[in-house]
Amino acid sequence: MRLKLNPKTNNDSIIKQTISILEKGGVIIYPTDTIYGLGCDASNAQAVKKIQSIKGRTKSTPFSIICPDLKNISQLAFVSNSSYRLLKKYLPGPFTFILPATKLVPKLVQHPKTKTVGIRIPDNYFCQQLLKEYNQPIVTTSVNKHGEMPNQNPDVIENDWGKKVDCIIDAGILSDTASTIVDLSQETPIIIRQGKGIFLEV
């Protein structure tokens, strides 16, 4: 299934269809403020395993999750005062922040050794509306085989991934630059990957 978004019109029906798919354990491809994301309900182990399989990822490679707001992040990660100030400054935006995970984060999503999780709040109208109505963390990972470059053309994505996922939410051709990953699990922030976001605190 491929659903075409229109930023100038109401997309409530697409949101409802997407939520129905997530509730049933489905896997979706959806737009963010950077690249397209491959996702599912983070609490559904079978759906997470399906994403691992279609991406060719090992169980030792952690996922990130998208959240609707800072309050939601505090339920999923331990956030120090200094980290909170950074999150408040840079989110929503094109950043993934690595933080110590709470027990509410499924083990399949956490880093198996460091027990951390990547957190995102995309500055994207579809993600924001979906997360507010679904109110559950959603896995986010790039739409590509592990180790390969992601593609941001919905036509190519449908051709390569259409039979592997339950739904593609089409927002047109997006940026080809992923989020900037910043590790906040230690005392000093560390940029793990320089992406679209400019982080000025190191």
Secondary structure in CASP SS format (residue, H / E / C, confidence):
PFRMAT SS
TARGET T0000
AUTHOR 0000-0000-0000
METHOD secondary structure of the structure
MODEL  1
M C 1.00
R E 1.00
L E 1.00
K E 1.00
L C 1.00
N C 1.00
P C 1.00
K C 1.00
T C 1.00
N C 1.00
N C 1.00
D H 1.00
S H 1.00
I H 1.00
I H 1.00
K H 1.00
Q H 1.00
T H 1.00
I H 1.00
S H 1.00
I H 1.00
L H 1.00
E H 1.00
K C 1.00
G C 1.00
G C 1.00
V C 1.00
I E 1.00
I E 1.00
Y E 1.00
P E 1.00
T C 1.00
D C 1.00
T C 1.00
I C 1.00
Y E 1.00
G E 1.00
L E 1.00
G E 1.00
C C 1.00
D E 1.00
A C 1.00
S C 1.00
N C 1.00
A H 1.00
Q H 1.00
A H 1.00
V H 1.00
K H 1.00
K H 1.00
I H 1.00
Q H 1.00
S H 1.00
I H 1.00
K H 1.00
G C 1.00
R C 1.00
T C 1.00
K C 1.00
S C 1.00
T C 1.00
P C 1.00
F C 1.00
S E 1.00
I E 1.00
I E 1.00
C C 1.00
P C 1.00
D C 1.00
L H 1.00
K H 1.00
N H 1.00
I H 1.00
S H 1.00
Q H 1.00
L H 1.00
A E 1.00
F C 1.00
V C 1.00
S C 1.00
N H 1.00
S H 1.00
S H 1.00
Y H 1.00
R H 1.00
L H 1.00
L H 1.00
K H 1.00
K H 1.00
Y H 1.00
L C 1.00
P C 1.00
G C 1.00
P C 1.00
F E 1.00
T E 1.00
F E 1.00
I E 1.00
L E 1.00
P E 1.00
A E 1.00
T C 1.00
K C 1.00
L C 1.00
V C 1.00
P C 1.00
K C 1.00
L C 1.00
V C 1.00
Q C 1.00
H C 1.00
P C 1.00
K C 1.00
T C 1.00
K C 1.00
T E 1.00
V E 1.00
G E 1.00
I E 1.00
R E 1.00
I C 1.00
P C 1.00
D C 1.00
N C 1.00
Y H 1.00
F H 1.00
C H 1.00
Q H 1.00
Q H 1.00
L H 1.00
L H 1.00
K H 1.00
E H 1.00
Y H 1.00
N C 1.00
Q C 1.00
P C 1.00
I E 1.00
V E 1.00
T E 1.00
T E 1.00
S E 1.00
V C 1.00
N C 1.00
K C 1.00
H C 1.00
G C 1.00
E C 1.00
M C 1.00
P C 1.00
N C 1.00
Q C 1.00
N C 1.00
P H 1.00
D H 1.00
V H 1.00
I H 1.00
E H 1.00
N H 1.00
D H 1.00
W H 1.00
G C 1.00
K C 1.00
K C 1.00
V C 1.00
D C 1.00
C E 1.00
I E 1.00
I E 1.00
D E 1.00
A C 1.00
G C 1.00
I C 1.00
L C 1.00
S C 1.00
D C 1.00
T C 1.00
A C 1.00
S C 1.00
T E 1.00
I E 1.00
V E 1.00
D E 1.00
L C 1.00
S C 1.00
Q C 1.00
E C 1.00
T C 1.00
P C 1.00
I E 1.00
I E 1.00
I E 1.00
R E 1.00
Q C 1.00
G C 1.00
K C 1.00
G C 1.00
I C 1.00
F C 1.00
L C 1.00
E C 1.00
V C 1.00
END
